Amino acid sequence: MPAPHRDPLDAAPRAAMPSVPEPMLATLTDDRFSDKNWIFEKKWDGVRCLAFRDDKGRVGLRSRNDLALDDRYPGVAAAVRTQVGTSAVLDGEVVAFRGKHTSFEELQQRAADTKVFYYVFDVLYLDGHDVRELPLRERKRLLRDHVHFDGPLRFTAHRNEAGEEEYRKACERGDEGVIAKRAEAPYRPGRSKDWLKFKCVRNQELVIGGYTDPKGSRAAFGALLVGYFDGEDFVYAGKVGTGFDDKMLRDLHQRMSRIERSTPAFTRGRLRVPRNGSMHFVEPELVAQFGFTEWTRDGMLRHPRYEGLRDDKAAREVVRETR
């Protein structure tokens, strides 16, 4: 006789719903591999989101740094309320599409008719059970069995074993890349080598440390001065002067003017401060996402482009990811 169907919840301890657990984060790698003990998912270009639904149907959406997202994505909150039939904590990414690809820029600048989706890839808590110690494959099965995926609520599909092929196809499609996950791993807070990023495109978050004066007909400012943290050091990574429209220039300048300081916060890097006062410095608090072609040998961004502010990440968490 076949073995009876076992519900993974039977192996998970009963517990109170966690408040806002620290999410599990992937580590960037240049290694591409295939392995039967790993699964491979599409890498989304959006905003990380933990979704909470209690047993009374109350819902909360939180960013990875505990920012409330309910009012920003009401359609997602409504879908979690009606399509998750029990208490749960879900982990996933809120995205918007530009053509066939997810786009952080589109999500940040979305028009009223832009559709927003929540692609769920993990579950931390379900029906009174803490499931973080269960293997990933079993947590995926719980998602399939207990969540109704439709409308803005989507299941993140994965492929077993064939990581190199999945990465090649992702890059051919123009996707962000692939997330590799150890199939039997539990859910652990913080950055982990059980989750790995295979990136097709180069972009990352950086911290704004200042700006230059505008030239010609340019409004507000000329270029951003950006950097990242390496321990206690704030490392200068270059200037970014493209990717802005006039509204972005004005809005960013207004934000920066509120946190100006007289001296640079950068403690390392090849920053050259002119004597004519055309450079202005700010507290390293604002995080933004930038695309670029590569890092130069002296640690500068080549051909960087502004993609949008990120208020879902703390400045001190921003490190150089791409070597």
Summary of the structure (lengths in Angstrom):
residues: 323
radius of gyration: 21.3
end to end distance: 54.3
largest distance: 83.9
contacts: 994
relative contact order: 0.16
helix: 17%
strand: 38%
